[in-house]
């Protein structure tokens, strides 16, 4: 995951898992010296469907969405 984050120069990362994450995932991410510069949200399907506090925090970090149906293309 760290390789993808750095390769794409991501600022905000939201990862969705069907059943959640083990403590090992969080521990492994902390092994990278600069991991704290990224906003990482590890969500489960339960977080998504129940719109938990964890889900709400992830949504707050996203930029506002635009309705692209009315955008003009050049």
Secondary structure, DSSP 8 states (H G I E B T S, - for coil): -HHHHHHTT-SEEEEEESS---HHHHHHHTTSTTGGGSEEEEEEHHHHHHT-HHHHHHHHHS-----GGG----
